[in-house]
Amino acid sequence: MKCVILDDEPLAVELLSKYISDTENLFLSFAGTDAFEAIQFIQKNEVDIIFLDVQMPELSGIQVLKILGNNYRVILTTAYTDYALEGYEYNITDYLLKPITYERFLKAIHKITTTNTASNQRTPAIDDGYIFIKTDSKMVKVNLNEILFVEGLKDYISIQTTKEKLITLQNLKTFEQHLPGQQFMRVHKSYIIALNKIDTIERNRIFIGTEVIPIGETYRDVFLNRIEGNKI
């Protein structure tokens, strides 16, 4: 699950980042202290869990919730209990009181994983490593391990495989929800790549065969952190 941390205390961000890193099936997509930057990231990317501090200087956690709406699984983090009731009005998943222990962190995650059927709902077209793509008047079976990258073209997407290029009527964000996150990653507002198909990375460019994929500034740090984990 893709996680976002928003907290004005760098030490709190560092602690939650470590907890996420230490927990199986969690991936840190964004961590920061700037509320506006976090909101922008969340609105542009697929996010599963938001760890949200309540008291922050620019915008409070409650104000952030009002901006984002109720479409996210939110875990509030704060040193104060006063805001718990108001937070639950926004359908938050849990409320973590600082200092947060790893044990309590895991309990909050467990609340999500035990009731979370999103992973099954978000990949309805995938079964045993393939997906069906509707193109023209037919459905084409595509093996996931054959996909090189996906490019967003307004209301259409172009799927480049090892065999062919397919065009289908769908937006990139919706299609991303049907791809396994451990295999694919958004690296630009217009591109999703297959991580295991990368040949080289040079500055802000990814080379997959003869194709050159730009790395968007918004996605750069998250992508490089992901790659760092596989570097020797």
C-alpha positions in Angstrom: 0.0 0.0 0.0 1.3 3.4 -0.9 1.7 5.7 2.1 1.9 9.5 2.5 3.2 11.2 5.7 2.3 14.8 6.4 3.7 16.2 9.7 5.3 19.5 10.6 7.8 17.7 12.9 10.8 16.2 11.0 11.4 13.7 13.8 7.8 12.4 13.5 8.2 12.1 9.8 11.5 10.2 10.2 9.9 7.8 12.8 6.8 7.0 10.7 9.1 6.6 7.6 11.1 4.0 9.5 7.9 2.2 10.6 6.7 2.1 7.0 10.0 0.8 5.8 10.0 -1.9 8.5 6.5 -3.1 7.6 5.8 -5.6 4.8 3.5 -4.4 2.0 3.9 -0.7 2.9 5.6 1.7 0.5 6.4 5.3 1.3 5.4 7.5 -1.7 5.7 10.9 0.0 6.9 12.3 3.3 7.1 16.0 4.1 6.2 18.9 6.3 4.6 21.2 3.7 0.8 20.7 3.7 0.3 22.3 0.2 3.0 20.2 -1.3 1.4 17.0 0.2 -2.1 17.9 -1.0 -0.8 18.5 -4.5 0.9 15.1 -4.5 -2.1 13.3 -3.1 -4.4 14.8 -5.7 -2.1 13.8 -8.5 -1.2 10.3 -7.4 -2.7 7.0 -6.2 -2.5 6.9 -2.4 -3.7 4.2 -0.1 -2.9 5.5 3.4 -2.3 9.1 4.7 -0.6 9.6 8.0 -1.8 13.1 8.9 -0.7 15.4 11.8 -3.5 17.5 13.3 -1.7 20.6 14.4 0.4 22.2 11.7 1.3 25.9 11.1 -0.1 26.5 7.6 -3.1 24.2 7.5 -4.4 22.0 10.3 -5.0 18.3 9.6 -8.7 18.9 9.8 -8.4 21.6 7.1 -6.4 19.2 5.0 -9.2 16.6 5.4 -11.8 19.2 4.3 -9.8 19.8 1.1 -9.1 16.2 0.3 -12.6 14.8 1.1 -13.5 11.4 2.4 -11.9 9.3 -0.4 -8.8 8.3 1.5 -7.8 6.1 4.4 -6.5 8.5 7.0 -4.6 7.9 10.2 -4.4 11.0 12.3 -1.2 11.6 14.4 -1.0 14.1 17.2 0.2 14.8 20.7 -3.3 16.0 21.7 -6.6 14.1 22.1 -8.8 17.1 21.6 -9.3 16.6 17.9 -10.2 12.9 17.9 -14.0 13.4 17.7 -13.8 15.9 14.9 -11.4 13.7 13.0 -13.8 10.8 13.1 -16.5 13.0 11.5 -14.2 12.7 8.4 -14.2 8.9 8.5 -10.7 8.5 9.6 -9.3 5.0 10.1 -7.5 5.5 13.4 -6.0 8.1 15.7 -2.4 7.7 16.9 -1.3 9.6 20.0 2.3 10.7 20.0 4.8 9.3 20.9 3.8 6.5 18.6 5.1 3.0 19.3 5.6 0.5 16.5 3.1 -1.8 18.2 0.4 0.8 18.1 1.4 1.7 14.5 0.9 -1.9 13.5 -2.6 -2.0 15.1 -3.6 0.9 12.9 -2.3 -0.8 9.8 -4.1 -4.0 10.9 -7.4 -2.1 10.9 -6.9 -1.3 7.3 -5.6 -4.6 6.1 -8.4 -6.6 7.8 -11.1 -4.5 6.2 -9.3 -3.5 3.0 -10.6 -5.2 0.0 -9.2 -2.5 -2.2 -6.4 -4.6 -3.6 -8.9 -7.0 -5.0 -11.2 -4.3 -6.2 -8.4 -2.3 -7.8 -7.2 -5.2 -10.0 -10.3 -6.8 -11.4 -8.8 -7.4 -14.9 -5.7 -9.1 -13.6 -5.5 -12.8 -13.2 -2.4 -15.0 -13.1 -0.2 -12.2 -14.6 -2.2 -11.0 -17.5 -4.7 -8.2 -18.3 -7.2 -7.8 -21.1 -7.0 -4.5 -23.0 -10.0 -3.3 -25.0 -8.8 -1.8 -28.3 -11.0 -1.1 -31.3 -13.7 -3.8 -31.3 -11.7 -6.6 -29.6 -10.2 -7.5 -26.3 -6.4 -8.2 -26.4 -4.8 -10.4 -23.8 -1.5 -8.8 -22.6 0.9 -10.5 -20.2 2.1 -8.1 -17.5 5.7 -9.2 -18.0 5.5 -8.0 -21.6 4.5 -4.4 -20.8 7.4 -2.0 -21.1 5.7 1.3 -20.3 2.3 3.1 -20.5 1.9 6.6 -21.9 -1.1 8.8 -21.1 -2.6 10.7 -24.1 -5.5 12.8 -22.7 -8.4 10.3 -22.5 -6.4 7.6 -24.2 -3.4 5.5 -23.1 -0.7 3.9 -25.2 0.6 0.5 -23.9 3.9 -0.4 -25.3 4.7 -4.1 -25.0 7.6 -6.3 -26.2 5.3 -7.2 -29.2 3.2 -4.2 -30.1 1.7 -0.9 -29.2 -2.0 -0.9 -28.0 -4.2 2.2 -27.8 -7.2 2.1 -25.5 -9.8 4.6 -24.3 -8.9 5.1 -20.6 -7.1 7.6 -18.5 -3.7 6.9 -17.0 -4.7 7.2 -13.3 -7.5 4.7 -13.7 -5.3 2.2 -15.6 -2.6 2.6 -12.9 -5.0 1.2 -10.3 -5.1 -2.1 -12.3 -1.3 -2.6 -12.2 0.6 -4.3 -9.3 2.6 -1.7 -7.5 5.6 -4.0 -7.0 6.1 -4.3 -10.7 5.0 -0.9 -12.1 5.6 2.7 -11.1 4.4 6.2 -12.1 7.5 8.2 -13.0 5.8 11.2 -14.8 2.3 12.6 -15.1 2.2 10.9 -18.5 4.2 7.7 -17.9 4.0 4.4 -16.0 7.0 2.1 -16.4 7.8 -1.5 -15.7 10.6 -1.4 -13.3 12.2 -4.6 -14.4 12.4 -3.4 -18.0 14.7 -0.4 -17.2 18.0 -0.6 -19.0 19.7 2.6 -17.8 18.9 5.8 -15.9 20.7 9.0 -16.8 19.9 12.3 -15.0 16.1 12.8 -15.5 15.7 10.1 -18.1 14.9 6.4 -18.1 16.0 4.2 -21.1 13.9 1.2 -21.9 15.3 -0.3 -25.1 15.3 2.6 -27.7 12.6 4.5 -25.8 13.5 7.5 -23.5 11.1 8.1 -20.7 11.3 11.5 -18.8 11.2 11.5 -15.0 8.8 14.1 -13.7 10.0 16.4 -10.9 7.1 15.4 -8.7 8.0 11.7 -9.0 11.8 11.9 -9.0 12.6 11.5 -5.3 10.1 8.7 -4.8 11.4 6.9 -7.9 15.1 7.2 -7.0 14.4 6.0 -3.5 12.7 3.0 -4.9 15.7 2.3 -7.2 18.1 2.9 -4.3 16.7 -0.2 -2.6 17.9 -2.4 -5.6 21.3 -0.7 -6.0 24.5 -2.7 -5.1 
